[in-house]
Amino acid sequence: MASDFARYIANLRQSLFDEKLLDRHFLQLERLETNNEGYLEDVCADYFKDAAKFVGLMVPELMGAIQVTHQIDCMREHLKRGDFEACKIALERIKQENEFLQFKLDNYFKLRKQAPPAEIEDQPEYGYMDTDSE
């Protein structure tokens, strides 16, 4: 039963990468957590708290938030073109992506706390991972 739950949590984690919600930066944060239990959850909590205040100024790639980063890049392009109506739409999308990511990670962390300690797979399978190559 415990192994089924651990497998479920591993699949939930994998889905965060499959849905391109997270990238390699998240993996780096996970590695840091091995010596400091709760570190990753604290970093994410701080990220979401600060992001709510500073959506336009945040640097989401530090946490590995791919979709949020993409929407911020779109907003920058709209700003360069002077398309302020598109900027408003992009800002709403940034907020939505950020809220969606927070919901998914909160769920993941809650379930992970209930599971027995498990070895974290260093490199989950994902479509494109390195956003630097795009």
C-alpha positions in Angstrom: 0.0 0.0 0.0 2.8 2.4 0.9 4.6 1.6 -2.3 1.4 2.4 -4.3 1.2 5.8 -2.6 4.8 6.5 -3.2 4.3 5.6 -6.9 1.3 7.9 -7.0 3.4 10.8 -5.6 6.2 10.0 -8.1 3.6 10.1 -10.9 2.2 13.4 -9.6 5.7 14.9 -9.5 6.3 13.6 -13.1 3.1 15.2 -14.3 4.5 18.6 -13.1 7.3 18.1 -15.7 5.1 16.5 -18.3 2.7 19.5 -18.2 5.8 21.7 -18.5 5.1 23.5 -15.3 8.6 22.9 -13.9 12.1 22.6 -15.3 15.7 21.8 -14.3 15.8 24.7 -11.7 13.2 22.9 -9.7 15.4 19.8 -9.7 18.3 21.9 -8.3 16.1 23.1 -5.5 15.0 19.5 -4.8 18.6 18.4 -4.4 19.2 21.1 -1.8 16.3 19.8 0.2 18.1 16.5 0.9 20.0 18.2 3.7 17.3 20.5 4.8 13.8 19.0 5.1 11.1 21.4 4.0 13.5 23.7 2.1 11.8 23.2 -1.2 8.3 23.9 0.2 9.7 27.0 1.9 11.2 28.3 -1.3 8.0 27.7 -3.2 5.9 29.4 -0.5 8.2 32.4 -0.6 8.0 32.4 -4.4 4.2 32.5 -4.4 4.0 35.1 -1.6 6.5 37.4 -3.4 5.0 36.7 -6.8 1.6 37.9 -5.8 3.2 41.3 -4.9 5.8 41.5 -7.7 4.5 39.7 -10.7 6.1 42.2 -13.1 9.5 42.0 -11.4 9.9 38.4 -10.5 12.4 36.0 -12.1 10.5 32.7 -12.1 13.2 30.7 -13.9 15.0 30.7 -10.5 12.3 28.3 -9.3 11.8 26.5 -12.6 8.4 27.9 -13.5 8.4 27.3 -17.2 4.8 28.5 -18.1 5.1 31.6 -16.0 8.4 32.5 -17.6 6.9 32.0 -21.0 4.0 34.4 -20.3 6.4 37.0 -18.9 8.5 36.7 -22.1 5.3 37.2 -24.1 4.4 40.3 -22.0 7.9 41.7 -22.7 7.4 41.3 -26.4 4.0 43.1 -26.3 5.7 45.9 -24.3 8.4 46.3 -27.0 5.7 46.6 -29.6 3.7 49.0 -27.5 0.7 46.7 -27.5 -0.6 47.6 -24.1 -3.9 45.8 -24.6 -2.0 42.6 -25.2 0.1 43.4 -22.1 -3.0 43.4 -19.9 -4.0 40.0 -21.3 -0.5 38.7 -20.8 -0.5 39.9 -17.2 -3.7 38.0 -16.5 -2.2 34.9 -18.0 0.8 35.3 -15.8 -1.4 35.5 -12.8 -3.4 32.4 -13.9 -0.3 30.4 -14.7 1.2 31.3 -11.3 -2.0 30.4 -9.5 -2.3 27.1 -11.4 1.4 26.2 -10.6 0.8 27.1 -6.9 -2.2 24.8 -6.7 -0.4 21.9 -8.3 2.7 22.3 -6.1 0.6 22.7 -2.9 -1.2 19.4 -3.7 2.1 17.7 -4.5 3.7 18.9 -1.2 0.7 17.9 0.9 0.7 14.4 -0.5 4.5 14.1 -0.3 4.4 14.8 3.4 2.1 11.7 3.8 4.4 9.4 2.0 7.4 7.5 3.4 10.7 9.0 2.4 11.6 7.9 -1.1 14.6 8.3 -3.4 14.0 11.3 -5.7 14.6 10.5 -9.4 17.1 13.1 -10.5 16.0 13.5 -14.1 12.3 13.0 -14.6 11.2 12.4 -18.2 9.9 15.6 -19.9 9.5 17.0 -23.4 11.8 19.9 -23.6 13.6 20.7 -20.4 16.3 23.3 -21.1 14.5 26.6 -21.7 17.9 28.1 -22.4 18.1 26.3 -25.8 14.9 27.9 -27.1 
